[in-house]
Amino acid sequence: MEKVITYQLSENFIERLSDMLAGLAPGGNLGRYVCVFGGRRPALFLNRALAVRFKKSFIPPVIFSIDSFVDYILGESGKLPCVGELDASYLMYQLVKERAPGLLSGKESFAAFLTWAQEMVSFIEQLDLEDISDDALTHIEKSAAIGYEIPESINRVLTGISTLRAHYHEALTGRGIMSRGMRYRQAAHAAARVSFGEFDRIFFCGFFYLHATERAIIREVLNRSKGTCIFQGDSSHWSVLEDSARFFSFPIVPGTPCPARYELSLYQGFDMHSQCALARTILATDAGDVADTVILLPRPETAVPLLTEVSSVLDEYNISMGYSLKRTPLYALCVAIGRAQESRKHDTYYSRDYLSLLMHPLAKNLNVIQDPIVTRIIVHTLQEILQGRIEASIGGSVFVNIEEIEQDEVLYHASAAALQGAGITVTTDQCKGVLSALHALFFKNWERLENFKSFSVAIATLLEALIEKSILTDFAFNVKVIEKLQAIQKELAQLSFCGEPFEALELWEIFRQKLDGEMISFIGSPLHGTQILGLFETRLLNFKNVIVLDANESVLPKLTVYEPLIPREVMLNLGLNRLEKEEEIQRYQFMRLIEGATRVHLIYEENQEKEKSRFIEELIWRRQKEAGALQVFEVPRANFRLGFSSGPTPVAKTPRMIEYIKAACYSASRINTYVNCPLRFYYQYVLGLKEKDDLLEEPQAQHIGTFIHELLEEAFAPFVGKKPHFDKRFKDLFFTRFQDKFDQQLGRRMKSDAFLLKHIMRERLSAFLEEEATRPVARIISLEHECTGTIALAGMEVPFKYMVDRVDEMADGSIVIIDYKTGSVDAVPAKRAALESLELSRQTIKKKIKSFQLPIYYYFLSKEFPSRSVNAELYSVRTLAREVFISEKDYPLRDTIMQVCLSALSFIFGEIINPDVGFVAHKEERKCQNCIFTALCV
């Protein structure tokens, strides 16, 4: 039988192979024939094809993957376990520390060096797979001694690379383990000692790129006249096949021409989800036989969005590809645990990381007692307390002590009450037990980790609890995630260095890097339904209908365009041109798949950041040459209906709204809100919406303003009814109070920058006290005094409430109303000349009156002190600027000014209660971008 058989790319490889095998054994006994594939999947399709041909029971051929064939050649030594990734990396780290410590500069820890260790292990693996001899490495070592244009530390590694490789092999052998590269290299040399007498013929099926060790194995079998290589494609079109043809000294040229006859369609999306929607449309309208259809996903992260779309049009489908562990909830939980430990200070946890971990769905839904709702309500109650919505001693702290939290009775009583409202009776002691269990599982178990042995125990405890008590296993895919984590836990427990001491942060960094590179296999049936596969899962398989998503450059092909450690010049000198070979390998797999199809649908995303794949450009170029024209494809684009409006739709007032608005009690702030934006007034005062305050957030301007107001009220309270004195004793007491209050209210919510804010506030308040000492105040009449009254507006008496920060009686007997401002001071009505010609419209009132705060204060206080000279002013604590309501020049005409302000106020109120005037948005970019209702304003 011939040593080489070559099929056209457009031919069905499995069908041709099964025809040939059936012809070799018409009776159905193929037990002495061997098929060696690059992977395991083709074996399933081959056996199915043979079953169709024989239509009876048969003895299938012996089928190996290339890995299992290598193990067969090695015999007993092939049973030695392969070295784990972390063990290999740690061994390399130890060797480098001994022989090239300069390479560890800036990366002294194993965690910091891990990426480089992986690169070095990968480099030695390539050397072994390609059977690069020590003689070939000698040239590299000599060149490195002269010096490549790379860091000196890497040159030093390269000068002893052969020795480093030998010590690496020696260390692995001494432990009774091997790397994959070592197995292949040993098999290449051991193949000559294997008779293969139990087989009549060994078929090497559909290999494209072959490592040097694989070539050596195949050549040994061919030399025994035991083997046949079956290729697909023409060596004149593929340099990889040309290399194989040259090595084996036979032509790789297909026989009978079989031109590709597939129908090609292109589609353009604008993001991942639009591509998935296009795939759904194709499956629903133009896919043909969905049972003979493959959806190719170059990016695993597209899998879940795709399933969301296509599950409505597919009854049966199979996913066989890797899915990143990083995209699973269990990964997020592990990261949250690690982040909480990394930000921990001694016995206290950073509040945000602490809450983030407990709020993870797998944590807050743990079924500790009775029902998951118990845990959930306790965690949410704890969140309310820490964020300051429920008053408790532990609220608002940047760092929290879990022991103190467990002693807080407010939490347990509030949780028990909330659970009682949900129909669940739980005692406060039971609530405490639930929280203690959560703290032990997610926090305390991780606090004193010393090595990977203890780390693996903590992981095992966590997984056991999640399996028994969480919602994790309610979803089938999560079972595979748990299995992967259990395998990782077992690997960590069995590491050769599991007892070596590590800093906790280093343990977490290594663990995170380990998780980042892990993939999970979907569960499915590869012979039934529509197949959803990665590029290399399609090797040697044929489908009538092919749908390819993410056909974009940098995705298809997916290439590593730089070598982070070993320079490209070194790789080329060794004959290792990974970039060029990898591009051709991916191009070959792609072209083989589509040329064997009947219908091909290529979906790509095109925008400023992404462009179509070079593979699509090649196909377009081919069609353009055949047609002699540039326009050869009509490319449908994904789109969706989008309704545009010039602005938010006004909200019409209903009779119930009018009734509610008329009955409400008003304030200057409420009126000002309407003047600035009626739609915000609707959201805030009609619907009652407000932003939740979060004491775990850094203090904002409003928090600082509240702090200043409270501080001044408390400090000046002893002076109510008397003249204030700002002597040294008062200032000492004032700043002691400031220090204590700052630490309690603001400092605990801030990190290291608290001292800066404290310093600035202290300087401003010191200047404020100096200014106060110069003011001729006879007595302070009131502080933060809340009052009520009515104003006749639009034909009705409208109730108002107001709180004046401070009212002073001056030495000349006049009354001054003070409103403190900690921000800018710009909300004072215009002067009399501008107000006399005031047009009664909301826009003009907004521009001229600006704010009704001082006019309303003046209105009520002037009635309280009818025989006194009364004025109101804004007093900036920040700049010490004071802006009066009525200037000294305009004061004789104060009644006229007030009449204008009251007329404007009456107009605004009339518009508020007018059923014909809707709540409209007032667009003002500076204010809109900081408005809490921006998301609703559409």
ABEGO torsion letter per residue (X at the ends): XBABBBBBAABBAAAAAAAAAAAABAAGBAAABBBBBABAAAAAAAAAAAAAAAGBBBBBBBBBBAAAAAAAAAEAAAABBBBBAAAAAAAAAAAAAAABAAAABGAABAAAAAAAAAAAAAAAAAAAAAGBBAAAAAAAAAAAAAEBBBBAAAAAAAAAAAAAAAAAAAAAAAAGBBBAAAAAAAAAAAAAABAGAABABBBBBGBBBBBAAAAAAAAAAAAAGABBBBBBEBAAABAAAAAAAAAAGBBBBBBBBBBBABBBBBBBBABAAAAAAAAAAAAAAAAEBAAABBBBBABAAAAAAAAAAAAAABABBBBBBBBBAAABAAAAAAAAAAAAAAABBEABBBAAAAAAAAABAAAAABBABGBAAAAAAAAAAAAAAAAGABBBAABGBABBBAAAAAABAAAAAAAAAAAAAAGBBBBAAAAAAAAAAAAAAAAAAAABBABAAAAAAAAAAAAAAAAAABAAAABAAAAAAAAAAAAAAAAAAABAAAABBBBAAAAAAAAAAAAAABBBBBBBBAABEBBBBBAAAABGBBBABBBBBGBBBGAOBBBBABBAABBAAAAAAAGBBAAAAAAAAAAAAAAAAAAABABBBBBBBBBAABBBBAAAAAAAAAAAAAAGBABABBBBBBBBBBBBBAEBBBBBBBAAAAAAAAABBBBAAAAAAAAABAAAAAAAAAAGBBBBBBAABBBBAAAAAAAAAAAAAAAAAAABGBBBBBBAAAAAAAAAAAAAAAAAAAAAABBAAAAAAAAAAAAAAAAAAAAAAABBBABBABBGBBBBBBBBBGGBBBBBBBBBABBBBBAAGBBBBBBBBABBBAABBBBAAAAAABBBBAAAAAAAAGBAAAAAAAAAAAAABAABBBBBBBBBAAAGBBBBABBAAAAAAAAAAAAAAAAAAAAAAAAAABAABBBBBBBBAAAAAABAAAAABX
